[in-house]
Amino acid sequence: MQARTYECAIIGGGLAGLCLAIQLADQGISTVLFEKNQYPFHKVCGEYISMESHRFLGSLGLPFEDLNLPVINQLGISSEKGFMLNATLQMGGFGISRFSLDNYLSQIAVDKGVTILQSCRVNGVNTTEKGTYDIETNHGHYAAEIVCGSYGKYTPQFIGQNDLDTPKSSGSGNFIGVKYHIKTDLPANRIELHNFKDGYCGVSKVDGDRYCLCYLTTAKNLTKNGKDINTMEANVLFKNPFLAKYFTQSEFVDANPLVISNVQFKKKCTETNGIFLLGDAAGSITPLCGNGMSMGMRASKLLANELVPYFGKKQSKQRAAENYHRTWNEAFNTRITAGYYLQNLFGKRNTTDLALKFLSKTPELMSKLIGLTHGDSF
Ligand SMILES: Cc1cc2nc3c(=O)[nH]c(=O)nc-3n(C[C@H](O)[C@H](O)[C@H](O)COP(=O)(O)OP(=O)(O)OC[C@H]3O[C@@H](n4cnc5c(N)ncnc54)[C@H](O)[C@@H]3O)c2cc1C
């Protein structure tokens, strides 16, 4: 049977893939998106989105006016010893659960004509004699002229090795991420980051009456605590008095957290075997910077800017790949590197405490550091 054919195929329907699909569909480019899960679904993510992507999401059709999302412009960072640095966020952000956001975007994409295949895992991509791609999924074969990989932080086997060198820092180590939704007592305009040994935990409001509590720590920390999340939380996270309070005095909406392992923060590449990569698939920033989602969305815009002229026969695929690679590096190189180094100041009992005390006395330096990991509104 003839494989169904599209101009563009997108592997992975997180923010990067969905935003790219919407922009291509807006330009009349026939697009199929494969997502191995079924919307709506939860994801491990701090769910704080920096304001840099607010306008962009609005331009794609996200109905901000109906959503009543918390706008966040105050930051608190605590040390395990109980010191709290308070700062105003110049750009700030807003909170929305991935359950809601990815679902809204998938509906917008479908309304604009994108074919979204859910519960559909891509297992292989091969080039054909005609120079197009054959995409092998658990729902059969599909054909496309261009393939984009927005499959997130775990590189599928069929892509092969695509890591680039990263700075020698703990930023590229092996982490786990844990997320709960809770009901708690925290001003809706405030995000807090609480340090503990070998990790940090964010708390901020999302849509509805919920807060997202999400932490990152080393896989080693979990192993040392008998591979038991609750034991680790009691032994390690509760040493920070703010976290002890959140864990013992909040209502946990779900009994069990969502957990992911093998998390690494690495710069990868923007193209491999002719497949364009975006979002975490091309490289991820440490979550303390709070803008991995905005980076994925911005990358989708940079890539759409190159694919639209390609499909309009105004530039070659090679030129599109070169331009995308250049603009991606211009947009993200500095902030990814800054994120790796900043993470080294976090999750240490004495160093973190001293660093926070110093930064609390140098607010200009503090806002410069935040600025290094963020971009302008797009
Ligand atoms: C602990 C933690 C906290 C974070 N907190 C924040 C935060 O507060 N703010 C922020 O901006 N960023 C945060 N981030 C980063 C942010 O979550 C990511 O940068 C963002 O989700 C990347 O989006 P994406 O579209 O590239 O990937 P994803 O959102 O991961 O989407 C990838 C999609 O591809 C699908 N997929 C994968 N393989 C296949 C396949 N073979 N076939 C079909 N589908 C496939 C997956 O199911 C998934 O839905 C955090 C990250 C971590 C680990």
The ligand as a MOL file (V3000), in Angstrom:
LIG
                    3D

  0  0  0     0  0            999 V3000
M  V30 BEGIN CTAB
M  V30 COUNTS 53 58 0 0 0
M  V30 BEGIN ATOM
M  V30 1 C 12.8580 18.7840 36.1620 0
M  V30 2 C 12.6280 19.7300 35.0210 0
M  V30 3 C 11.9900 20.9440 35.2430 0
M  V30 4 C 11.8020 21.8410 34.1900 0
M  V30 5 N 11.1800 23.0330 34.4430 0
M  V30 6 C 11.0130 23.9250 33.4340 0
M  V30 7 C 10.3660 25.1790 33.6700 0
M  V30 8 O 9.8700 25.4710 34.7730 0
M  V30 9 N 10.2670 26.0440 32.6330 0
M  V30 10 C 10.7580 25.7660 31.3770 0
M  V30 11 O 10.6310 26.6130 30.4900 0
M  V30 12 N 11.3440 24.5830 31.1300 0
M  V30 13 C 11.4900 23.6580 32.1060 0
M  V30 14 N 12.0630 22.4500 31.8440 0
M  V30 15 C 12.4740 22.1530 30.4650 0
M  V30 16 C 11.2780 21.8240 29.5730 0
M  V30 17 O 10.4650 20.8570 30.1860 0
M  V30 18 C 11.7640 21.2950 28.2320 0
M  V30 19 O 12.7730 22.1370 27.7410 0
M  V30 20 C 10.6190 21.2500 27.2110 0
M  V30 21 O 9.6160 20.3750 27.6420 0
M  V30 22 C 11.1500 20.8020 25.8640 0
M  V30 23 O 10.0790 20.6840 24.9510 0
M  V30 24 P 10.2010 19.6960 23.7210 0
M  V30 25 O 9.0030 19.9510 22.8870 0
M  V30 26 O 11.5490 19.7930 23.1210 0
M  V30 27 O 10.1580 18.2340 24.3710 0
M  V30 28 P 9.0040 17.5090 25.1680 0
M  V30 29 O 8.0630 18.4480 25.7870 0
M  V30 30 O 9.7050 16.5010 26.0370 0
M  V30 31 O 8.1930 16.7370 24.0300 0
M  V30 32 C 8.7150 15.6490 23.3170 0
M  V30 33 C 7.5470 14.7790 22.8750 0
M  V30 34 O 7.9990 13.7860 21.9580 0
M  V30 35 C 7.2860 12.5790 22.2050 0
M  V30 36 N 8.1180 11.5030 21.6540 0
M  V30 37 C 9.3580 11.1250 22.0450 0
M  V30 38 N 9.8180 10.1270 21.2640 0
M  V30 39 C 8.8490 9.8690 20.3480 0
M  V30 40 C 8.7360 8.9440 19.2690 0
M  V30 41 N 9.7330 8.0930 18.9720 0
M  V30 42 N 7.5940 8.9410 18.5400 0
M  V30 43 C 6.5780 9.8000 18.8340 0
M  V30 44 N 6.6330 10.7040 19.8450 0
M  V30 45 C 7.7540 10.7430 20.5800 0
M  V30 46 C 7.1380 12.5600 23.7250 0
M  V30 47 O 6.0760 11.7570 24.1510 0
M  V30 48 C 6.9110 14.0390 24.0400 0
M  V30 49 O 5.5490 14.3960 24.1420 0
M  V30 50 C 12.2630 21.5190 32.8720 0
M  V30 51 C 12.8850 20.2900 32.6430 0
M  V30 52 C 13.0680 19.3950 33.6930 0
M  V30 53 C 13.7410 18.0840 33.4200 0
M  V30 END ATOM
M  V30 BEGIN BOND
M  V30 1 1 1 2
M  V30 2 1 2 3
M  V30 3 2 2 52
M  V30 4 2 3 4
M  V30 5 1 4 5
M  V30 6 1 4 50
M  V30 7 2 5 6
M  V30 8 1 6 7
M  V30 9 1 6 13
M  V30 10 2 7 8
M  V30 11 1 7 9
M  V30 12 1 9 10
M  V30 13 2 10 11
M  V30 14 1 10 12
M  V30 15 2 12 13
M  V30 16 1 13 14
M  V30 17 1 14 15
M  V30 18 1 14 50
M  V30 19 1 15 16
M  V30 20 1 16 17
M  V30 21 1 16 18
M  V30 22 1 18 19
M  V30 23 1 18 20
M  V30 24 1 20 21
M  V30 25 1 20 22
M  V30 26 1 22 23
M  V30 27 1 23 24
M  V30 28 2 24 25
M  V30 29 1 24 26
M  V30 30 1 24 27
M  V30 31 1 27 28
M  V30 32 2 28 29
M  V30 33 1 28 30
M  V30 34 1 28 31
M  V30 35 1 31 32
M  V30 36 1 32 33
M  V30 37 1 33 34
M  V30 38 1 33 48
M  V30 39 1 34 35
M  V30 40 1 35 36
M  V30 41 1 35 46
M  V30 42 1 36 37
M  V30 43 1 36 45
M  V30 44 2 37 38
M  V30 45 1 38 39
M  V30 46 1 39 40
M  V30 47 2 39 45
M  V30 48 1 40 41
M  V30 49 2 40 42
M  V30 50 1 42 43
M  V30 51 2 43 44
M  V30 52 1 44 45
M  V30 53 1 46 47
M  V30 54 1 46 48
M  V30 55 1 48 49
M  V30 56 2 50 51
M  V30 57 1 51 52
M  V30 58 1 52 53
M  V30 END BOND
M  V30 END CTAB
M  END
